[in-house]
Every structure is written in C-alpha cells, then in structure tokens.
C-alpha cells in the first residue's frame, strides 16, 4: 500500500497554522490527526488522517503524551484492552508519543479512572 504523504503534508500545514488549541485533560480520548507516518508507525485514517488517542499525561496546555486506540483487539504485550463507549478497544502501547493539541479534532469522552490505572500498570510492566 502506498502512503499519501502529499495530502497529509497539506493537512499538516493547516494544523500548524492553528493558533488556538482545545482544552484537554488526562484520561480523555480525542480524535487526533496523527497523519501519514513512516514504516510501521501508526497512521491516522480518512480524509483528516485521524484516529482516537488517549491522553495519558498532560505536560501543559499545548502538549501531552498520547496513546492511539484501535478497535482491533490483540493479545500481545504491547496492547492494553479497555472498555470505552461500550466497545472493547486496544491501546497500542508501542505507539506512545508526544502530541501537540493542535492535532486534536473532537473530544470523544473520558476513560474511567480504573481503566486509566490499568493502562498505567501495563505501561509500568512494559517499561520497567
């Protein structure tokens, strides 16, 4: 499959031009323009190159650490299953990354604290 870097580059320029960023907080899930990325890095989908992203850690009003979600459930060490909006989903822990809030499109909701704790524990096991 050939990746559409040219169209994504146009979208990325538009995102960079945005001055106002949405207010966000930890545990929220946002539609996020992840774009077209290199190799096996997680891409966004559709015309806006978006996918859901869980806000793990907010550093300031502009940036956070985010983890992409997928509806494909995989039982592998780098995935963590959560229930969000009554759908079982996987967080792709190996794709954790720094995200500027300029990439956020629409807030989808917030994960319950017990789900967020499960994610943090899985990351501790994975990293340490």
N, CA, C and O atoms as a GROMACS GRO file, in nm:
protein
  512
    1UNK      N    1   0.083  -0.118   0.000
    1UNK     CA    2   0.000   0.000   0.000
    1UNK      C    3   0.088   0.125   0.000
    1UNK      O    4   0.179   0.139   0.081
    2UNK      N    5   0.059   0.213  -0.091
    2UNK     CA    6   0.134   0.338  -0.100
    2UNK      C    7   0.072   0.441  -0.006
    2UNK      O    8  -0.050   0.456   0.000
    3UNK      N    9   0.157   0.511   0.067
    3UNK     CA   10   0.109   0.613   0.162
    3UNK      C   11   0.099   0.748   0.093
    3UNK      O   12   0.182   0.783   0.009
    4UNK      N   13  -0.004   0.826   0.129
    4UNK     CA   14  -0.032   0.955   0.066
    4UNK      C   15   0.032   1.069   0.147
    4UNK      O   16  -0.038   1.144   0.215
    5UNK      N   17   0.164   1.079   0.139
    5UNK     CA   18   0.236   1.182   0.213
    5UNK      C   19   0.202   1.322   0.165
    5UNK      O   20   0.199   1.416   0.245
    6UNK      N   21   0.175   1.340   0.036
    6UNK     CA   22   0.149   1.473  -0.017
    6UNK      C   23   0.020   1.533   0.040
    6UNK      O   24   0.018   1.649   0.080
    7UNK      N   25  -0.086   1.454   0.044
    7UNK     CA   26  -0.212   1.503   0.100
    7UNK      C   27  -0.196   1.530   0.249
    7UNK      O   28  -0.246   1.631   0.300
    8UNK      N   29  -0.127   1.441   0.320
    8UNK     CA   30  -0.104   1.463   0.463
    8UNK      C   31  -0.024   1.590   0.485
    8UNK      O   32  -0.052   1.664   0.580
    9UNK      N   33   0.074   1.618   0.402
    9UNK     CA   34   0.155   1.738   0.419
    9UNK      C   35   0.068   1.864   0.412
    9UNK      O   36   0.091   1.959   0.487
   10UNK      N   37  -0.031   1.864   0.323
   10UNK     CA   38  -0.124   1.977   0.314
   10UNK      C   39  -0.204   1.990   0.445
   10UNK      O   40  -0.219   2.100   0.497
   11UNK      N   41  -0.253   1.877   0.497
   11UNK     CA   42  -0.328   1.878   0.623
   11UNK      C   43  -0.239   1.924   0.739
   11UNK      O   44  -0.284   1.998   0.826
   12UNK      N   45  -0.114   1.879   0.740
   12UNK     CA   46  -0.022   1.915   0.848
   12UNK      C   47   0.007   2.065   0.849
   12UNK      O   48   0.019   2.125   0.956
   13UNK      N   49   0.017   2.126   0.732
   13UNK     CA   50   0.038   2.270   0.723
   13UNK      C   51  -0.080   2.346   0.783
   13UNK      O   52  -0.063   2.446   0.851
   14UNK      N   53  -0.201   2.295   0.756
   14UNK     CA   54  -0.321   2.358   0.813
   14UNK      C   55  -0.321   2.346   0.965
   14UNK      O   56  -0.356   2.441   1.035
   15UNK      N   57  -0.283   2.230   1.016
   15UNK     CA   58  -0.278   2.210   1.162
   15UNK      C   59  -0.176   2.304   1.226
   15UNK      O   60  -0.201   2.361   1.332
   16UNK      N   61  -0.062   2.320   1.162
   16UNK     CA   62   0.042   2.408   1.215
   16UNK      C   63  -0.006   2.553   1.222
   16UNK      O   64   0.035   2.627   1.312
   17UNK      N   65  -0.091   2.593   1.129
   17UNK     CA   66  -0.140   2.732   1.124
   17UNK      C   67  -0.243   2.763   1.232
   17UNK      O   68  -0.273   2.880   1.257
   18UNK      N   69  -0.297   2.661   1.297
   18UNK     CA   70  -0.396   2.683   1.402
   18UNK      C   71  -0.328   2.749   1.522
   18UNK      O   72  -0.223   2.704   1.568
   19UNK      N   73  -0.390   2.855   1.572
   19UNK     CA   74  -0.332   2.925   1.688
   19UNK      C   75  -0.395   2.878   1.819
   19UNK      O   76  -0.326   2.861   1.919
   20UNK      N   77  -0.526   2.859   1.818
   20UNK     CA   78  -0.595   2.816   1.940
   20UNK      C   79  -0.592   2.664   1.949
   20UNK      O   80  -0.613   2.594   1.851
   21UNK      N   81  -0.567   2.616   2.069
   21UNK     CA   82  -0.570   2.472   2.093
   21UNK      C   83  -0.686   2.441   2.186
   21UNK      O   84  -0.718   2.522   2.273
   22UNK      N   85  -0.750   2.326   2.170
   22UNK     CA   86  -0.860   2.293   2.260
   22UNK      C   87  -0.810   2.263   2.400
   22UNK      O   88  -0.696   2.220   2.420
   23UNK      N   89  -0.896   2.286   2.496
   23UNK     CA   90  -0.865   2.249   2.635
   23UNK      C   91  -0.880   2.098   2.646
   23UNK      O   92  -0.979   2.042   2.598
   24UNK      N   93  -0.785   2.033   2.709
   24UNK     CA   94  -0.792   1.889   2.725
   24UNK      C   95  -0.735   1.853   2.862
   24UNK      O   96  -0.668   1.933   2.926
   25UNK      N   97  -0.764   1.730   2.904
   25UNK     CA   98  -0.709   1.684   3.032
   25UNK      C   99  -0.678   1.535   3.024
   25UNK      O  100  -0.719   1.466   2.930
   26UNK      N  101  -0.606   1.490   3.122
   26UNK     CA  102  -0.569   1.349   3.128
   26UNK      C  103  -0.694   1.262   3.135
   26UNK      O  104  -0.796   1.302   3.191
   27UNK      N  105  -0.683   1.142   3.078
   27UNK     CA  106  -0.788   1.040   3.072
   27UNK      C  107  -0.888   1.063   2.960
   27UNK      O  108  -0.973   0.977   2.936
   28UNK      N  109  -0.880   1.175   2.890
   28UNK     CA  110  -0.972   1.199   2.780
   28UNK      C  111  -0.926   1.124   2.655
   28UNK      O  112  -0.808   1.090   2.640
   29UNK      N  113  -1.022   1.098   2.566
   29UNK     CA  114  -0.994   1.038   2.436
   29UNK      C  115  -1.039   1.139   2.330
   29UNK      O  116  -1.151   1.189   2.334
   30UNK      N  117  -0.949   1.168   2.237
   30UNK     CA  118  -0.975   1.267   2.132
   30UNK      C  119  -0.953   1.206   1.995
   30UNK      O  120  -0.866   1.120   1.977
   31UNK      N  121  -1.033   1.251   1.897
   31UNK     CA  122  -0.998   1.226   1.759
   31UNK      C  123  -0.876   1.313   1.732
   31UNK      O  124  -0.879   1.433   1.758
   32UNK      N  125  -0.772   1.254   1.680
   32UNK     CA  126  -0.644   1.323   1.666
   32UNK      C  127  -0.587   1.299   1.527
   32UNK      O  128  -0.585   1.186   1.479
   33UNK      N  129  -0.540   1.404   1.463
   33UNK     CA  130  -0.478   1.391   1.330
   33UNK      C  131  -0.335   1.340   1.346
   33UNK      O  132  -0.241   1.418   1.363
   34UNK      N  133  -0.319   1.209   1.339
   34UNK     CA  134  -0.186   1.150   1.350
   34UNK      C  135  -0.111   1.153   1.218
   34UNK      O  136   0.012   1.145   1.216
   35UNK      N  137  -0.184   1.164   1.109
   35UNK     CA  138  -0.119   1.178   0.980
   35UNK      C  139  -0.075   1.048   0.917
   35UNK      O  140  -0.117   0.939   0.956
   36UNK      N  141   0.012   1.064   0.819
   36UNK     CA  142   0.075   0.952   0.750
   36UNK      C  143   0.217   0.947   0.801
   36UNK      O  144   0.290   1.046   0.796
   37UNK      N  145   0.257   0.831   0.849
   37UNK     CA  146   0.387   0.819   0.913
   37UNK      C  147   0.474   0.716   0.843
   37UNK      O  148   0.429   0.646   0.752
   38UNK      N  149   0.597   0.708   0.885
   38UNK     CA  150   0.696   0.623   0.819
   38UNK      C  151   0.687   0.479   0.869
   38UNK      O  152   0.669   0.454   0.988
   39UNK      N  153   0.699   0.386   0.778
   39UNK     CA  154   0.707   0.244   0.814
   39UNK      C  155   0.587   0.195   0.892
   39UNK      O  156   0.473   0.211   0.850
   40UNK      N  157   0.615   0.135   1.008
   40UNK     CA  158   0.510   0.076   1.091
   40UNK      C  159   0.454   0.171   1.197
   40UNK      O  160   0.376   0.128   1.282
   41UNK      N  161   0.492   0.299   1.191
   41UNK     CA  162   0.434   0.395   1.285
   41UNK      C  163   0.286   0.407   1.255
   41UNK      O  164   0.244   0.403   1.139
   42UNK      N  165   0.206   0.423   1.360
   42UNK     CA  166   0.060   0.426   1.346
   42UNK      C  167   0.016   0.547   1.266
   42UNK      O  168   0.053   0.660   1.298
   43UNK      N  169  -0.065   0.524   1.163
   43UNK     CA  170  -0.121   0.630   1.080
   43UNK      C  171  -0.262   0.664   1.126
   43UNK      O  172  -0.329   0.583   1.191
   44UNK      N  173  -0.306   0.785   1.092
   44UNK     CA  174  -0.446   0.819   1.104
   44UNK      C  175  -0.520   0.765   0.982
   44UNK      O  176  -0.457   0.713   0.889
   45UNK      N  177  -0.652   0.776   0.982
   45UNK     CA  178  -0.731   0.724   0.871
   45UNK      C  179  -0.827   0.831   0.821
   45UNK      O  180  -0.854   0.929   0.890
   46UNK      N  181  -0.878   0.811   0.702
   46UNK     CA  182  -0.976   0.902   0.645
   46UNK      C  183  -0.913   1.030   0.592
   46UNK      O  184  -0.791   1.044   0.587
   47UNK      N  185  -0.999   1.123   0.552
   47UNK     CA  186  -0.954   1.247   0.490
   47UNK      C  187  -0.874   1.336   0.585
   47UNK      O  188  -0.789   1.413   0.542
   48UNK      N  189  -0.902   1.324   0.716
   48UNK     CA  190  -0.830   1.405   0.815
   48UNK      C  191  -0.716   1.329   0.881
   48UNK      O  192  -0.648   1.382   0.970
   49UNK      N  193  -0.694   1.204   0.838
   49UNK     CA  194  -0.586   1.121   0.892
   49UNK      C  195  -0.594   1.110   1.044
   49UNK      O  196  -0.493   1.124   1.114
   50UNK      N  197  -0.716   1.084   1.094
   50UNK     CA  198  -0.738   1.082   1.239
   50UNK      C  199  -0.756   0.941   1.293
   50UNK      O  200  -0.784   0.846   1.220
   51UNK      N  201  -0.738   0.931   1.423
   51UNK     CA  202  -0.772   0.811   1.497
   51UNK      C  203  -0.786   0.852   1.643
   51UNK      O  204  -0.733   0.956   1.683
   52UNK      N  205  -0.856   0.772   1.724
   52UNK     CA  206  -0.869   0.806   1.865
   52UNK      C  207  -0.735   0.795   1.938
   52UNK      O  208  -0.656   0.704   1.914
   53UNK      N  209  -0.713   0.890   2.029
   53UNK     CA  210  -0.591   0.892   2.110
   53UNK      C  211  -0.629   0.919   2.255
   53UNK      O  212  -0.707   1.009   2.285
   54UNK      N  213  -0.574   0.838   2.344
   54UNK     CA  214  -0.593   0.853   2.489
   54UNK      C  215  -0.487   0.948   2.543
   54UNK      O  216  -0.368   0.929   2.516
   55UNK      N  217  -0.528   1.049   2.620
   55UNK     CA  218  -0.434   1.143   2.682
   55UNK      C  219  -0.385   1.081   2.813
   55UNK      O  220  -0.458   1.077   2.913
   56UNK      N  221  -0.262   1.034   2.811
   56UNK     CA  222  -0.203   0.970   2.929
   56UNK      C  223  -0.150   1.073   3.027
   56UNK      O  224  -0.180   1.067   3.146
   57UNK      N  225  -0.072   1.168   2.978
   57UNK     CA  226  -0.007   1.268   3.064
   57UNK      C  227  -0.009   1.404   2.997
   57UNK      O  228   0.040   1.419   2.885
   58UNK      N  229  -0.064   1.503   3.065
   58UNK     CA  230  -0.066   1.640   3.014
   58UNK      C  231   0.054   1.714   3.074
   58UNK      O  232   0.070   1.718   3.196
   59UNK      N  233   0.137   1.770   2.989
   59UNK     CA  234   0.253   1.846   3.036
   59UNK      C  235   0.222   1.994   3.054
   59UNK      O  236   0.267   2.057   3.150
   60UNK      N  237   0.144   2.048   2.963
   60UNK     CA  238   0.099   2.188   2.972
   60UNK      C  239  -0.023   2.201   2.880
   60UNK      O  240  -0.075   2.100   2.833
   61UNK      N  241  -0.068   2.322   2.855
   61UNK     CA  242  -0.190   2.337   2.775
   61UNK      C  243  -0.170   2.304   2.628
   61UNK      O  244  -0.267   2.300   2.552
   62UNK      N  245  -0.045   2.282   2.587
   62UNK     CA  246  -0.015   2.257   2.446
   62UNK      C  247   0.019   2.112   2.411
   62UNK      O  248  -0.014   2.066   2.302
   63UNK      N  249   0.083   2.041   2.502
   63UNK     CA  250   0.134   1.908   2.466
   63UNK      C  251   0.102   1.803   2.572
   63UNK      O  252   0.081   1.832   2.689
   64UNK      N  253   0.099   1.679   2.523
   64UNK     CA  254   0.072   1.566   2.611
   64UNK      C  255   0.140   1.441   2.556
   64UNK      O  256   0.192   1.440   2.444
   65UNK      N  257   0.138   1.338   2.636
   65UNK     CA  258   0.175   1.205   2.590
   65UNK      C  259   0.043   1.134   2.557
   65UNK      O  260  -0.047   1.128   2.641
   66UNK      N  261   0.033   1.082   2.436
   66UNK     CA  262  -0.089   1.015   2.393
   66UNK      C  263  -0.062   0.874   2.344
   66UNK      O  264   0.049   0.841   2.302
   67UNK      N  265  -0.166   0.792   2.350
   67UNK     CA  266  -0.157   0.654   2.303
   67UNK      C  267  -0.274   0.629   2.207
   67UNK      O  268  -0.390   0.645   2.246
   68UNK      N  269  -0.245   0.589   2.084
   68UNK     CA  270  -0.353   0.560   1.988
   68UNK      C  271  -0.436   0.438   2.030
   68UNK      O  272  -0.385   0.344   2.091
   69UNK      N  273  -0.564   0.443   1.995
   69UNK     CA  274  -0.655   0.330   2.019
   69UNK      C  275  -0.686   0.261   1.887
   69UNK      O  276  -0.675   0.318   1.779
   70UNK      N  277  -0.727   0.134   1.902
   70UNK     CA  278  -0.769   0.055   1.787
   70UNK      C  279  -0.886  -0.032   1.829
   70UNK      O  280  -0.893  -0.078   1.943
   71UNK      N  281  -0.978  -0.057   1.737
   71UNK     CA  282  -1.086  -0.150   1.766
   71UNK      C  283  -1.044  -0.294   1.741
   71UNK      O  284  -1.117  -0.387   1.774
   72UNK      N  285  -0.926  -0.313   1.683
   72UNK     CA  286  -0.873  -0.448   1.665
   72UNK      C  287  -0.812  -0.493   1.797
   72UNK      O  288  -0.717  -0.433   1.847
   73UNK      N  289  -0.867  -0.598   1.853
   73UNK     CA  290  -0.819  -0.650   1.981
   73UNK      C  291  -0.706  -0.748   1.957
   73UNK      O  292  -0.723  -0.848   1.887
   74UNK      N  293  -0.593  -0.721   2.016
   74UNK     CA  294  -0.479  -0.810   2.004
   74UNK      C  295  -0.429  -0.846   2.143
   74UNK      O  296  -0.416  -0.760   2.230
   75UNK      N  297  -0.403  -0.974   2.163
   75UNK     CA  298  -0.349  -1.020   2.291
   75UNK      C  299  -0.198  -1.030   2.280
   75UNK      O  300  -0.142  -1.140   2.270
   76UNK      N  301  -0.134  -0.916   2.282
   76UNK     CA  302   0.011  -0.907   2.274
   76UNK      C  303   0.058  -0.813   2.383
   76UNK      O  304  -0.020  -0.731   2.433
   77UNK      N  305   0.185  -0.823   2.422
   77UNK     CA  306   0.235  -0.741   2.534
   77UNK      C  307   0.225  -0.590   2.513
   77UNK      O  308   0.219  -0.515   2.610
   78UNK      N  309   0.222  -0.546   2.389
   78UNK     CA  310   0.223  -0.402   2.362
   78UNK      C  311   0.083  -0.344   2.342
   78UNK      O  312   0.069  -0.234   2.289
   79UNK      N  313  -0.019  -0.418   2.384
   79UNK     CA  314  -0.158  -0.373   2.374
   79UNK      C  315  -0.222  -0.382   2.512
   79UNK      O  316  -0.190  -0.469   2.592
   80UNK      N  317  -0.313  -0.290   2.537
   80UNK     CA  318  -0.389  -0.292   2.662
   80UNK      C  319  -0.536  -0.274   2.628
   80UNK      O  320  -0.575  -0.175   2.566
   81UNK      N  321  -0.618  -0.371   2.667
   81UNK     CA  322  -0.761  -0.365   2.637
   81UNK      C  323  -0.833  -0.276   2.739
   81UNK      O  324  -0.809  -0.284   2.859
   82UNK      N  325  -0.922  -0.193   2.689
   82UNK     CA  326  -1.007  -0.109   2.773
   82UNK      C  327  -1.148  -0.110   2.715
   82UNK      O  328  -1.169  -0.144   2.599
   83UNK      N  329  -1.241  -0.073   2.798
   83UNK     CA  330  -1.380  -0.057   2.752
   83UNK      C  331  -1.406   0.093   2.744
   83UNK      O  332  -1.397   0.164   2.844
   84UNK      N  333  -1.438   0.140   2.623
   84UNK     CA  334  -1.465   0.282   2.601
   84UNK      C  335  -1.588   0.294   2.513
   84UNK      O  336  -1.595   0.237   2.404
   85UNK      N  337  -1.686   0.368   2.562
   85UNK     CA  338  -1.814   0.386   2.490
   85UNK      C  339  -1.878   0.251   2.460
   85UNK      O  340  -1.928   0.228   2.350
   86UNK      N  341  -1.875   0.164   2.557
   86UNK     CA  342  -1.933   0.030   2.547
   86UNK      C  343  -1.874  -0.057   2.436
   86UNK      O  344  -1.938  -0.150   2.388
   87UNK      N  345  -1.752  -0.026   2.397
   87UNK     CA  346  -1.681  -0.105   2.296
   87UNK      C  347  -1.545  -0.144   2.353
   87UNK      O  348  -1.472  -0.060   2.405
   88UNK      N  349  -1.512  -0.272   2.342
   88UNK     CA  350  -1.379  -0.318   2.382
   88UNK      C  351  -1.278  -0.270   2.278
   88UNK      O  352  -1.295  -0.295   2.159
   89UNK      N  353  -1.174  -0.202   2.324
   89UNK     CA  354  -1.074  -0.146   2.235
   89UNK      C  355  -0.935  -0.175   2.290
   89UNK      O  356  -0.919  -0.215   2.405
   90UNK      N  357  -0.835  -0.156   2.205
   90UNK     CA  358  -0.696  -0.175   2.246
   90UNK      C  359  -0.622  -0.042   2.237
   90UNK      O  360  -0.636   0.032   2.140
   91UNK      N  361  -0.543  -0.015   2.339
   91UNK     CA  362  -0.446   0.094   2.329
   91UNK      C  363  -0.318   0.033   2.277
   91UNK      O  364  -0.273  -0.072   2.325
   92UNK      N  365  -0.258   0.097   2.178
   92UNK     CA  366  -0.136   0.045   2.116
   92UNK      C  367  -0.017   0.107   2.191
   92UNK      O  368   0.033   0.213   2.152
   93UNK      N  369   0.025   0.042   2.297
   93UNK     CA  370   0.126   0.098   2.387
   93UNK      C  371   0.259   0.124   2.318
   93UNK      O  372   0.331   0.217   2.355
   94UNK      N  373   0.292   0.044   2.219
   94UNK     CA  374   0.419   0.064   2.148
   94UNK      C  375   0.419   0.191   2.063
   94UNK      O  376   0.524   0.233   2.014
   95UNK      N  377   0.302   0.253   2.045
   95UNK     CA  378   0.290   0.373   1.963
   95UNK      C  379   0.274   0.500   2.047
   95UNK      O  380   0.232   0.603   1.995
   96UNK      N  381   0.308   0.493   2.175
   96UNK     CA  382   0.300   0.610   2.264
   96UNK      C  383   0.386   0.723   2.206
   96UNK      O  384   0.495   0.699   2.154
   97UNK      N  385   0.335   0.846   2.215
   97UNK     CA  386   0.409   0.958   2.156
   97UNK      C  387   0.368   1.092   2.213
   97UNK      O  388   0.262   1.106   2.274
   98UNK      N  389   0.454   1.190   2.192
   98UNK     CA  390   0.424   1.328   2.227
   98UNK      C  391   0.330   1.384   2.122
   98UNK      O  392   0.350   1.365   2.002
   99UNK      N  393   0.225   1.455   2.167
   99UNK     CA  394   0.125   1.509   2.074
   99UNK      C  395   0.096   1.654   2.110
   99UNK      O  396   0.072   1.686   2.227
  100UNK      N  397   0.098   1.740   2.011
  100UNK     CA  398   0.057   1.878   2.028
  100UNK      C  399  -0.095   1.885   2.015
  100UNK      O  400  -0.152   1.818   1.930
  101UNK      N  401  -0.159   1.964   2.099
  101UNK     CA  402  -0.305   1.975   2.097
  101UNK      C  403  -0.358   2.032   1.965
  101UNK      O  404  -0.478   2.023   1.939
  102UNK      N  405  -0.272   2.092   1.883
  102UNK     CA  406  -0.316   2.137   1.751
  102UNK      C  407  -0.368   2.020   1.667
  102UNK      O  408  -0.446   2.040   1.574
  103UNK      N  409  -0.326   1.899   1.701
  103UNK     CA  410  -0.370   1.781   1.627
  103UNK      C  411  -0.509   1.733   1.672
  103UNK      O  412  -0.572   1.655   1.600
  104UNK      N  413  -0.557   1.777   1.788
  104UNK     CA  414  -0.687   1.732   1.838
  104UNK      C  415  -0.801   1.791   1.756
  104UNK      O  416  -0.802   1.910   1.725
  105UNK      N  417  -0.897   1.705   1.722
  105UNK     CA  418  -1.012   1.748   1.642
  105UNK      C  419  -1.139   1.754   1.728
  105UNK      O  420  -1.198   1.860   1.744
  106UNK      N  421  -1.180   1.640   1.782
  106UNK     CA  422  -1.304   1.634   1.860
  106UNK      C  423  -1.283   1.544   1.981
  106UNK      O  424  -1.222   1.438   1.973
  107UNK      N  425  -1.334   1.591   2.094
  107UNK     CA  426  -1.328   1.510   2.215
  107UNK      C  427  -1.433   1.400   2.204
  107UNK      O  428  -1.549   1.425   2.173
  108UNK      N  429  -1.390   1.277   2.231
  108UNK     CA  430  -1.481   1.162   2.225
  108UNK      C  431  -1.538   1.128   2.361
  108UNK      O  432  -1.649   1.075   2.370
  109UNK      N  433  -1.465   1.158   2.466
  109UNK     CA  434  -1.510   1.124   2.600
  109UNK      C  435  -1.391   1.105   2.693
  109UNK      O  436  -1.280   1.147   2.664
  110UNK      N  437  -1.418   1.039   2.805
  110UNK     CA  438  -1.315   1.020   2.908
  110UNK      C  439  -1.321   0.876   2.959
  110UNK      O  440  -1.428   0.822   2.983
  111UNK      N  441  -1.204   0.818   2.974
  111UNK     CA  442  -1.198   0.683   3.032
  111UNK      C  443  -1.216   0.690   3.182
  111UNK      O  444  -1.168   0.785   3.245
  112UNK      N  445  -1.284   0.595   3.242
  112UNK     CA  446  -1.295   0.591   3.388
  112UNK      C  447  -1.157   0.574   3.452
  112UNK      O  448  -1.065   0.521   3.390
  113UNK      N  449  -1.144   0.620   3.574
  113UNK     CA  450  -1.014   0.616   3.642
  113UNK      C  451  -0.960   0.474   3.655
  113UNK      O  452  -0.839   0.454   3.647
  114UNK      N  453  -1.048   0.374   3.675
  114UNK     CA  454  -0.997   0.237   3.688
  114UNK      C  455  -0.935   0.187   3.558
  114UNK      O  456  -0.841   0.108   3.561
  115UNK      N  457  -0.987   0.231   3.443
  115UNK     CA  458  -0.928   0.194   3.314
  115UNK      C  459  -0.792   0.264   3.296
  115UNK      O  460  -0.697   0.203   3.247
  116UNK      N  461  -0.784   0.391   3.336
  116UNK     CA  462  -0.658   0.465   3.327
  116UNK      C  463  -0.551   0.401   3.414
  116UNK      O  464  -0.435   0.393   3.374
  117UNK      N  465  -0.588   0.356   3.532
  117UNK     CA  466  -0.493   0.289   3.620
  117UNK      C  467  -0.444   0.157   3.559
  117UNK      O  468  -0.327   0.121   3.574
  118UNK      N  469  -0.532   0.087   3.493
  118UNK     CA  470  -0.495  -0.038   3.426
  118UNK      C  471  -0.391  -0.010   3.317
  118UNK      O  472  -0.295  -0.086   3.301
  119UNK      N  473  -0.410   0.098   3.243
  119UNK     CA  474  -0.316   0.136   3.138
  119UNK      C  475  -0.180   0.169   3.198
  119UNK      O  476  -0.076   0.124   3.149
  120UNK      N  477  -0.180   0.248   3.304
  120UNK     CA  478  -0.053   0.287   3.368
  120UNK      C  479   0.021   0.165   3.421
  120UNK      O  480   0.143   0.156   3.409
  121UNK      N  481  -0.051   0.071   3.480
  121UNK     CA  482   0.012  -0.050   3.532
  121UNK      C  483   0.072  -0.133   3.418
  121UNK      O  484   0.182  -0.187   3.432
  122UNK      N  485   0.000  -0.143   3.307
  122UNK     CA  486   0.051  -0.219   3.192
  122UNK      C  487   0.177  -0.151   3.137
  122UNK      O  488   0.271  -0.219   3.097
  123UNK      N  489   0.180  -0.017   3.135
  123UNK     CA  490   0.299   0.055   3.090
  123UNK      C  491   0.416   0.032   3.185
  123UNK      O  492   0.530   0.014   3.140
  124UNK      N  493   0.390   0.032   3.316
  124UNK     CA  494   0.497   0.004   3.415
  124UNK      C  495   0.558  -0.134   3.388
  124UNK      O  496   0.680  -0.149   3.388
  125UNK      N  497   0.475  -0.232   3.366
  125UNK     CA  498   0.522  -0.368   3.338
  125UNK      C  499   0.605  -0.371   3.209
  125UNK      O  500   0.707  -0.439   3.200
  126UNK      N  501   0.560  -0.296   3.111
  126UNK     CA  502   0.623  -0.295   2.980
  126UNK      C  503   0.760  -0.225   2.984
  126UNK      O  504   0.857  -0.273   2.925
  127UNK      N  505   0.766  -0.112   3.053
  127UNK     CA  506   0.885  -0.028   3.052
  127UNK      C  507   0.986  -0.068   3.159
  127UNK      O  508   1.107  -0.068   3.136
  128UNK      N  509   0.934  -0.103   3.275
  128UNK     CA  510   1.025  -0.132   3.386
  128UNK      C  511   1.026  -0.278   3.409
  128UNK      O  512   1.095  -0.326   3.498
   0.00000   0.00000   0.00000
